[in-house]
């Protein structure tokens, strides 16, 4: 687990909205995560990119929150892509089948180009 409190910051790059996630994704992250996702979806970006490079821990509630973001993206026909997952969380995304519904990239350059 991480001692870093959760934060989510949105930035725009190459027509996409990147959400830089930091800290632990758990129940305490819900409000900030949903707020950042809503902000990212404004102005109809070509994709919303979730940056997990600074995420130290995701519990089952955090996975459920990510599933919720995926559902919101699909409902509004937005593309959701991911990068920066550790090997452990990459495996979790595969096991939970999240990887079947969002493209996972190794780094930001690949996510923005994809």
N, C-alpha and C positions, 0 to 999 in steps of 0.2 A: 504494500500500500504506500501511497504517497502522502506527504505532509503538506503538499501544495494545494491550496483551496482552488476549487474549480473556477475557471473563467473561460469566456468565449468571446472572441473579437472578430468582427467581420471586416474584410478588406476586399477591394475590387481589383481584379487583375485579368487582363486579356478577355474582357467580356464575361468573366465568370466571377462568382462571389465565393471567396475563400473564408471559411470559418476556422480560425486558429483556436484549437481546444487545448486547455492546460489543466493539469491536476487530475482529480478523481472524478469519474463519471458515475454518479450514484444518485439516489433520490434527491440529494441536496442540489444537484446540478439541473434539475428539471426546468425551473423557471428561467434561468439564464440561458440554457440551451435552446429552449423554445423561443425565447425573445431574439436570440441571435439568428435562429433559423428564419423567423419571420422577417427580420431586417434583411437577411441575405436574399430572400425571395423577392424583395421589392425591385422594381425596374426590370423584371423578367430576364435574369442572367441566363446565358446559354447552359450553364450548369452551376450547381452548388457543390463546392469542394470541401470536404471535412478533413482537416489536418490533425492527425493524431500524434504527431511527433513529440509533443510535450505531455501526453497523457500517460500517467503512471499506473492507473488502475481503473478497471471497468468491472463493476459487479453485475449481477443478474438484472437489477433494476436499471442500470446503465444500458445494458443490451436492450432492454425493453424500450427505453427512451430512444435509442437509435432506430429500433423497429418503427416507433411512432414517427420519427422524422422521415423514414422511408415511405411510410403510408401517406404522410402529408405531401411528399414530393410526387408520388404517383398520382394522388388525387388532383394535383394542380399541373400535372404533366411536366414536372421539372426533372432534369437529370441530376442524380445524386452520385458523386464519386468520392473516393476515399484515398488517402495516402498516409504514410508514416506509421502504419501499424507495426508493432513488434511481432516477431514470429509467433509468440504465444497468442496474441489477439488475432493474428491472421488465421491461425488454426481455429480459434473460437468462432470467427466469422464464417469459416467453412463449415464447421460442425452445425452451427445454428442456421445455415443456409442463407445468411445475409449476403454472402459472396455471390450467390446466385442472382441477386437483385440489384447489386450495385457494383460498378467496376472498381477494382482495388489496384492502385498504382504504388510503386516503390517510393516515388518522390514527387515533389511539386511540379517540376518541369514536365514529367510524364503525364501527370494529372491534368495540367493545363493544355497540353498538346493533344490529349485524348479526346 
